[in-house]
Amino acid sequence: MNQRKSKIQVRDLSKHFGSLVVLDQMNFDIYDGEFLCIVGPTGCGKTTFCNVVTSLLPCTKGAVTLESEPIDFKKHNVSFVFQEPSCLPWRTVWDNVKIGLEIKGYPKKEIRERVSEVLDLTGLTRFKDFFPNAISAGMKQRVGIARAFVTEPDMLLMDEPFGQLDTSTRFHIENSLVQLWQKKKQTVIFVTHNLEEAVYLSERILVCTQKPTKIKKEVYVGHLDHPRNIADPEFVKIRREVTDLVRWW
């Protein structure tokens, strides 16, 4: 893992809200093309962490850099997928997915090629002319994932994107996400409270402590091949390790 180039550097990252210390001197790197999961106890500040890492919120102390430069939305391509579906209701699936490329002024031919590819990879091609009110919640999240990946971002943040989906739908979308990531090799930061999901998806898991939040441990999962078998003894062992790290303080 560490032989990869460092894509995102987090150094002495702290975030205070008045006297409340939420993030406390966090230090780590995220590597180019890595699928990284962030887990921790409820209320530990995972969403705050993501908002600070991606510069949606300013940090109180420390720095987050992308390839050793401060994150600049005018220069760097950062995409987001949140828990709530965010499809524009007046645009079809195709038009929702292409909006980022339109805003960035890509040529129409390249937009068509990119959108067509990502819809195929996410299983949305036959729904491309549907409006959001005609598709399921799971499909809306697929649209969000496709829209995020199609711009080939420098960094993709996913903040508990499958938290409201049923188990069957979640499983299918997780597999679609892994296939898309394997194809595109984007750098993904995935926040989840579902520990099995973290082991199923990621190459590396950062386990956070309760507030004031630090990194308690890094757990490596990249040696498990995709698609992963949740009944595999090594999978079960890692899931148990992560569960114990989150449960006991």
C-alpha positions as YAML, in Angstrom:
chain: A
units: angstrom
residues:
- id: 1
  name: MET
  ca: [0.00, 0.00, 0.00]
- id: 2
  name: ASN
  ca: [2.62, 2.53, 1.03]
- id: 3
  name: GLN
  ca: [4.51, 2.02, -2.22]
- id: 4
  name: ARG
  ca: [1.82, 4.09, -3.90]
- id: 5
  name: LYS
  ca: [2.18, 7.81, -4.31]
- id: 6
  name: SER
  ca: [0.60, 9.87, -1.53]
- id: 7
  name: LYS
  ca: [-2.43, 11.69, -2.96]
- id: 8
  name: ILE
  ca: [-3.83, 13.47, 0.11]
- id: 9
  name: GLN
  ca: [-1.81, 14.52, 3.12]
- id: 10
  name: VAL
  ca: [-3.43, 15.18, 6.52]
- id: 11
  name: ARG
  ca: [-1.12, 16.82, 9.05]
- id: 12
  name: ASP
  ca: [-1.98, 17.70, 12.68]
- id: 13
  name: LEU
  ca: [-5.63, 18.18, 11.64]
- id: 14
  name: SER
  ca: [-7.79, 19.66, 14.40]
- id: 15
  name: LYS
  ca: [-11.30, 21.08, 14.43]
- id: 16
  name: HIS
  ca: [-12.80, 22.93, 17.38]
- id: 17
  name: PHE
  ca: [-16.31, 24.31, 17.78]
- id: 18
  name: GLY
  ca: [-15.77, 26.81, 20.57]
- id: 19
  name: SER
  ca: [-14.48, 24.79, 23.52]
- id: 20
  name: LEU
  ca: [-15.57, 21.48, 21.97]
- id: 21
  name: VAL
  ca: [-12.63, 19.62, 20.40]
- id: 22
  name: VAL
  ca: [-14.02, 17.30, 17.72]
- id: 23
  name: LEU
  ca: [-10.89, 16.39, 15.75]
- id: 24
  name: ASP
  ca: [-7.58, 16.29, 17.61]
- id: 25
  name: GLN
  ca: [-4.28, 16.33, 15.71]
- id: 26
  name: MET
  ca: [-5.00, 13.65, 13.12]
- id: 27
  name: ASN
  ca: [-2.12, 12.56, 10.87]
- id: 28
  name: PHE
  ca: [-2.29, 10.20, 7.90]
- id: 29
  name: ASP
  ca: [-1.94, 9.93, 4.12]
- id: 30
  name: ILE
  ca: [-4.41, 8.72, 1.51]
- id: 31
  name: TYR
  ca: [-2.78, 7.06, -1.49]
- id: 32
  name: ASP
  ca: [-3.42, 7.50, -5.18]
- id: 33
  name: GLY
  ca: [-6.29, 5.26, -6.31]
- id: 34
  name: GLU
  ca: [-6.95, 3.99, -2.77]
- id: 35
  name: PHE
  ca: [-10.37, 2.99, -1.44]
- id: 36
  name: LEU
  ca: [-10.22, 4.15, 2.19]
- id: 37
  name: CYS
  ca: [-12.99, 3.64, 4.74]
- id: 38
  name: ILE
  ca: [-13.46, 5.72, 7.90]
- id: 39
  name: VAL
  ca: [-15.29, 4.13, 10.85]
- id: 40
  name: GLY
  ca: [-15.80, 4.98, 14.49]
- id: 41
  name: PRO
  ca: [-18.41, 5.18, 17.25]
- id: 42
  name: THR
  ca: [-21.59, 7.16, 16.70]
- id: 43
  name: GLY
  ca: [-21.04, 10.87, 17.25]
- id: 44
  name: CYS
  ca: [-17.25, 10.73, 16.98]
- id: 45
  name: GLY
  ca: [-17.18, 13.36, 14.25]
- id: 46
  name: LYS
  ca: [-16.87, 11.32, 11.04]
- id: 47
  name: THR
  ca: [-18.95, 13.78, 9.01]
- id: 48
  name: THR
  ca: [-17.04, 16.74, 10.47]
- id: 49
  name: PHE
  ca: [-13.85, 14.95, 9.52]
- id: 50
  name: CYS
  ca: [-15.01, 14.61, 5.91]
- id: 51
  name: ASN
  ca: [-16.17, 18.21, 5.70]
- id: 52
  name: VAL
  ca: [-12.80, 19.43, 6.98]
- id: 53
  name: VAL
  ca: [-10.73, 17.07, 4.83]
- id: 54
  name: THR
  ca: [-12.55, 18.28, 1.72]
- id: 55
  name: SER
  ca: [-12.40, 21.95, 2.82]
- id: 56
  name: LEU
  ca: [-16.18, 22.34, 3.15]
- id: 57
  name: LEU
  ca: [-15.32, 23.43, 6.71]
- id: 58
  name: PRO
  ca: [-12.08, 25.22, 7.64]
- id: 59
  name: CYS
  ca: [-9.78, 23.37, 10.01]
- id: 60
  name: THR
  ca: [-8.84, 25.00, 13.33]
- id: 61
  name: LYS
  ca: [-5.26, 23.79, 13.20]
- id: 62
  name: GLY
  ca: [-3.13, 21.75, 10.84]
- id: 63
  name: ALA
  ca: [-3.54, 21.25, 7.11]
- id: 64
  name: VAL
  ca: [-5.01, 19.02, 4.42]
- id: 65
  name: THR
  ca: [-3.21, 19.05, 1.09]
- id: 66
  name: LEU
  ca: [-3.85, 17.36, -2.24]
- id: 67
  name: GLU
  ca: [-0.55, 16.39, -3.84]
- id: 68
  name: SER
  ca: [1.14, 18.78, -1.38]
- id: 69
  name: GLU
  ca: [-1.05, 21.77, -2.36]
- id: 70
  name: PRO
  ca: [-3.95, 23.32, -0.41]
- id: 71
  name: ILE
  ca: [-7.25, 22.03, -1.80]
- id: 72
  name: ASP
  ca: [-8.60, 24.56, -4.30]
- id: 73
  name: PHE
  ca: [-12.00, 23.82, -5.87]
- id: 74
  name: LYS
  ca: [-11.05, 25.98, -8.87]
- id: 75
  name: LYS
  ca: [-8.07, 23.73, -9.55]
- id: 76
  name: HIS
  ca: [-8.81, 20.37, -7.97]
- id: 77
  name: ASN
  ca: [-11.65, 18.10, -8.94]
- id: 78
  name: VAL
  ca: [-13.49, 16.97, -5.79]
- id: 79
  name: SER
  ca: [-16.76, 15.00, -5.95]
- id: 80
  name: PHE
  ca: [-19.28, 14.09, -3.24]
- id: 81
  name: VAL
  ca: [-21.92, 11.42, -2.68]
- id: 82
  name: PHE
  ca: [-24.00, 11.97, 0.46]
- id: 83
  name: GLN
  ca: [-26.54, 9.87, 2.34]
- id: 84
  name: GLU
  ca: [-29.54, 11.65, 0.84]
- id: 85
  name: PRO
  ca: [-30.07, 11.18, -2.91]
- id: 86
  name: SER
  ca: [-29.37, 14.45, -4.70]
- id: 87
  name: CYS
  ca: [-30.81, 13.98, -8.18]
- id: 88
  name: LEU
  ca: [-32.19, 17.09, -9.86]
- id: 89
  name: PRO
  ca: [-35.88, 16.19, -10.37]
- id: 90
  name: TRP
  ca: [-36.23, 18.05, -13.68]
- id: 91
  name: ARG
  ca: [-33.33, 16.19, -15.33]
- id: 92
  name: THR
  ca: [-33.29, 12.63, -16.63]
- id: 93
  name: VAL
  ca: [-30.79, 10.07, -15.34]
- id: 94
  name: TRP
  ca: [-28.54, 10.84, -18.33]
- id: 95
  name: ASP
  ca: [-28.77, 14.59, -17.77]
- id: 96
  name: ASN
  ca: [-28.15, 14.24, -14.03]
- id: 97
  name: VAL
  ca: [-24.98, 12.22, -14.63]
- id: 98
  name: LYS
  ca: [-23.56, 14.61, -17.22]
- id: 99
  name: ILE
  ca: [-24.11, 17.86, -15.30]
- id: 100
  name: GLY
  ca: [-20.58, 18.04, -13.85]
- id: 101
  name: LEU
  ca: [-19.03, 17.57, -17.27]
- id: 102
  name: GLU
  ca: [-21.34, 20.25, -18.70]
- id: 103
  name: ILE
  ca: [-20.34, 22.72, -16.00]
- id: 104
  name: LYS
  ca: [-16.66, 22.04, -16.71]
- id: 105
  name: GLY
  ca: [-17.22, 22.63, -20.42]
- id: 106
  name: TYR
  ca: [-16.22, 19.24, -21.80]
- id: 107
  name: PRO
  ca: [-16.84, 18.64, -25.53]
- id: 108
  name: LYS
  ca: [-20.21, 17.04, -26.29]
- id: 109
  name: LYS
  ca: [-18.60, 13.95, -27.84]
- id: 110
  name: GLU
  ca: [-16.49, 13.29, -24.73]
- id: 111
  name: ILE
  ca: [-19.53, 13.86, -22.50]
- id: 112
  name: ARG
  ca: [-21.51, 11.26, -24.47]
- id: 113
  name: GLU
  ca: [-18.66, 8.74, -24.27]
- id: 114
  name: ARG
  ca: [-18.00, 9.21, -20.57]
- id: 115
  name: VAL
  ca: [-21.66, 9.18, -19.53]
- id: 116
  name: SER
  ca: [-22.39, 6.12, -21.68]
- id: 117
  name: GLU
  ca: [-19.48, 4.22, -20.11]
- id: 118
  name: VAL
  ca: [-20.36, 5.04, -16.51]
- id: 119
  name: LEU
  ca: [-24.06, 4.23, -17.01]
- id: 120
  name: ASP
  ca: [-23.04, 0.82, -18.36]
- id: 121
  name: LEU
  ca: [-20.78, 0.23, -15.36]
- id: 122
  name: THR
  ca: [-23.52, 1.17, -12.89]
- id: 123
  name: GLY
  ca: [-26.32, -0.73, -14.65]
- id: 124
  name: LEU
  ca: [-28.30, 2.42, -15.45]
- id: 125
  name: THR
  ca: [-28.21, 2.43, -19.24]
- id: 126
  name: ARG
  ca: [-31.78, 1.24, -19.75]
- id: 127
  name: PHE
  ca: [-33.01, 3.88, -17.29]
- id: 128
  name: LYS
  ca: [-31.12, 6.78, -18.88]
- id: 129
  name: ASP
  ca: [-34.28, 8.57, -20.04]
- id: 130
  name: PHE
  ca: [-36.15, 8.15, -16.73]
- id: 131
  name: PHE
  ca: [-36.73, 11.05, -14.37]
- id: 132
  name: PRO
  ca: [-35.85, 10.62, -10.67]
- id: 133
  name: ASN
  ca: [-39.49, 10.25, -9.59]
- id: 134
  name: ALA
  ca: [-39.69, 7.08, -11.72]
- id: 135
  name: ILE
  ca: [-36.72, 5.23, -10.19]
- id: 136
  name: SER
  ca: [-36.03, 3.66, -6.79]
- id: 137
  name: ALA
  ca: [-33.94, 5.10, -3.97]
- id: 138
  name: GLY
  ca: [-31.18, 2.63, -4.78]
- id: 139
  name: MET
  ca: [-31.11, 3.74, -8.40]
- id: 140
  name: LYS
  ca: [-30.98, 7.38, -7.32]
- id: 141
  name: GLN
  ca: [-27.87, 6.59, -5.32]
- id: 142
  name: ARG
  ca: [-26.40, 4.85, -8.37]
- id: 143
  name: VAL
  ca: [-27.03, 8.08, -10.29]
- id: 144
  name: GLY
  ca: [-25.13, 9.98, -7.59]
- id: 145
  name: ILE
  ca: [-22.24, 7.53, -7.77]
- id: 146
  name: ALA
  ca: [-22.15, 7.68, -11.58]
- id: 147
  name: ARG
  ca: [-22.25, 11.50, -11.53]
- id: 148
  name: ALA
  ca: [-19.35, 11.58, -9.06]
- id: 149
  name: PHE
  ca: [-17.15, 9.11, -10.96]
- id: 150
  name: VAL
  ca: [-17.81, 10.47, -14.45]
- id: 151
  name: THR
  ca: [-15.73, 13.60, -13.78]
- id: 152
  name: GLU
  ca: [-12.75, 11.40, -12.77]
- id: 153
  name: PRO
  ca: [-12.18, 13.35, -9.55]
- id: 154
  name: ASP
  ca: [-8.91, 13.86, -7.72]
- id: 155
  name: MET
  ca: [-10.79, 12.91, -4.56]
- id: 156
  name: LEU
  ca: [-14.23, 11.33, -4.09]
- id: 157
  name: LEU
  ca: [-15.93, 11.63, -0.72]
- id: 158
  name: MET
  ca: [-18.79, 9.27, 0.13]
- id: 159
  name: ASP
  ca: [-20.49, 10.03, 3.46]
- id: 160
  name: GLU
  ca: [-22.66, 7.03, 4.48]
- id: 161
  name: PRO
  ca: [-24.25, 6.90, 1.02]
- id: 162
  name: PHE
  ca: [-26.04, 3.58, 1.56]
- id: 163
  name: GLY
  ca: [-27.26, 4.16, 5.11]
- id: 164
  name: GLN
  ca: [-30.96, 4.31, 4.21]
- id: 165
  name: LEU
  ca: [-31.03, 1.37, 1.80]
- id: 166
  name: ASP
  ca: [-32.25, -2.14, 2.56]
- id: 167
  name: THR
  ca: [-29.69, -4.94, 2.80]
- id: 168
  name: SER
  ca: [-30.33, -6.44, -0.65]
- id: 169
  name: THR
  ca: [-30.18, -3.08, -2.43]
- id: 170
  name: ARG
  ca: [-27.08, -2.10, -0.49]
- id: 171
  name: PHE
  ca: [-25.30, -5.33, -1.48]
- id: 172
  name: HIS
  ca: [-25.95, -4.81, -5.20]
- id: 173
  name: ILE
  ca: [-24.85, -1.17, -5.11]
- id: 174
  name: GLU
  ca: [-21.72, -2.02, -3.14]
- id: 175
  name: ASN
  ca: [-20.73, -4.47, -5.86]
- id: 176
  name: SER
  ca: [-21.44, -1.87, -8.55]
- id: 177
  name: LEU
  ca: [-19.30, 0.64, -6.64]
- id: 178
  name: VAL
  ca: [-16.37, -1.78, -6.36]
- id: 179
  name: GLN
  ca: [-16.53, -2.60, -10.06]
- id: 180
  name: LEU
  ca: [-16.62, 1.09, -10.94]
- id: 181
  name: TRP
  ca: [-13.68, 1.86, -8.63]
- id: 182
  name: GLN
  ca: [-11.66, -1.07, -10.02]
- id: 183
  name: LYS
  ca: [-12.25, 0.27, -13.52]
- id: 184
  name: LYS
  ca: [-11.60, 3.95, -12.78]
- id: 185
  name: LYS
  ca: [-9.13, 3.70, -9.85]
- id: 186
  name: GLN
  ca: [-10.25, 6.98, -8.32]
- id: 187
  name: THR
  ca: [-9.18, 7.93, -4.79]
- id: 188
  name: VAL
  ca: [-12.19, 7.26, -2.54]
- id: 189
  name: ILE
  ca: [-12.85, 8.28, 1.08]
- id: 190
  name: PHE
  ca: [-15.88, 6.30, 2.25]
- id: 191
  name: VAL
  ca: [-17.44, 7.02, 5.65]
- id: 192
  name: THR
  ca: [-19.72, 4.37, 7.14]
- id: 193
  name: HIS
  ca: [-21.10, 3.17, 10.47]
- id: 194
  name: ASN
  ca: [-21.56, -0.30, 8.96]
- id: 195
  name: LEU
  ca: [-18.39, -2.18, 9.87]
- id: 196
  name: GLU
  ca: [-19.07, -5.14, 7.60]
- id: 197
  name: GLU
  ca: [-19.50, -2.70, 4.72]
- id: 198
  name: ALA
  ca: [-16.11, -1.17, 5.50]
- id: 199
  name: VAL
  ca: [-14.40, -4.57, 5.38]
- id: 200
  name: TYR
  ca: [-16.33, -5.53, 2.23]
- id: 201
  name: LEU
  ca: [-15.38, -2.44, 0.27]
- id: 202
  name: SER
  ca: [-12.08, -0.98, 1.35]
- id: 203
  name: GLU
  ca: [-8.38, -1.53, 0.96]
- id: 204
  name: ARG
  ca: [-7.67, 0.17, 4.29]
- id: 205
  name: ILE
  ca: [-9.82, 1.18, 7.27]
- id: 206
  name: LEU
  ca: [-9.06, 4.06, 9.64]
- id: 207
  name: VAL
  ca: [-10.72, 3.45, 13.01]
- id: 208
  name: CYS
  ca: [-11.48, 6.67, 14.89]
- id: 209
  name: THR
  ca: [-11.76, 7.12, 18.65]
- id: 210
  name: GLN
  ca: [-14.60, 8.89, 20.44]
- id: 211
  name: LYS
  ca: [-14.28, 12.70, 20.68]
- id: 212
  name: PRO
  ca: [-11.79, 14.30, 20.76]
- id: 213
  name: THR
  ca: [-11.24, 12.16, 17.68]
- id: 214
  name: LYS
  ca: [-7.89, 10.64, 16.80]
- id: 215
  name: ILE
  ca: [-6.94, 7.72, 14.57]
- id: 216
  name: LYS
  ca: [-6.93, 4.70, 16.84]
- id: 217
  name: LYS
  ca: [-5.64, 2.18, 14.31]
- id: 218
  name: GLU
  ca: [-5.24, 1.44, 10.62]
- id: 219
  name: VAL
  ca: [-6.56, -1.94, 9.47]
- id: 220
  name: TYR
  ca: [-5.43, -3.25, 6.08]
- id: 221
  name: VAL
  ca: [-7.91, -5.19, 3.96]
- id: 222
  name: GLY
  ca: [-6.39, -4.92, 0.49]
- id: 223
  name: HIS
  ca: [-5.11, -8.52, 0.52]
- id: 224
  name: LEU
  ca: [-8.71, -9.79, 0.23]
- id: 225
  name: ASP
  ca: [-9.83, -10.16, -3.37]
- id: 226
  name: HIS
  ca: [-13.08, -8.71, -4.71]
- id: 227
  name: PRO
  ca: [-15.86, -9.78, -4.69]
- id: 228
  name: ARG
  ca: [-15.39, -10.67, -1.04]
- id: 229
  name: ASN
  ca: [-17.00, -13.56, 0.78]
- id: 230
  name: ILE
  ca: [-18.39, -12.38, 4.12]
- id: 231
  name: ALA
  ca: [-18.16, -15.96, 5.42]
- id: 232
  name: ASP
  ca: [-14.44, -16.28, 4.62]
- id: 233
  name: PRO
  ca: [-12.49, -16.82, 7.88]
- id: 234
  name: GLU
  ca: [-10.07, -13.96, 7.11]
- id: 235
  name: PHE
  ca: [-12.99, -11.62, 6.40]
- id: 236
  name: VAL
  ca: [-14.66, -12.63, 9.67]
- id: 237
  name: LYS
  ca: [-11.37, -12.14, 11.55]
- id: 238
  name: ILE
  ca: [-10.91, -8.60, 10.22]
- id: 239
  name: ARG
  ca: [-14.55, -7.69, 10.85]
- id: 240
  name: ARG
  ca: [-14.20, -8.90, 14.45]
- id: 241
  name: GLU
  ca: [-11.00, -6.88, 14.89]
- id: 242
  name: VAL
  ca: [-12.64, -3.69, 13.59]
- id: 243
  name: THR
  ca: [-15.74, -4.31, 15.73]
- id: 244
  name: ASP
  ca: [-13.62, -4.72, 18.86]
- id: 245
  name: LEU
  ca: [-11.68, -1.52, 18.05]
- id: 246
  name: VAL
  ca: [-14.90, 0.47, 17.76]
- id: 247
  name: ARG
  ca: [-16.63, -1.18, 20.73]
- id: 248
  name: TRP
  ca: [-13.94, -1.09, 23.41]
- id: 249
  name: TRP
  ca: [-12.26, 2.07, 24.71]
...
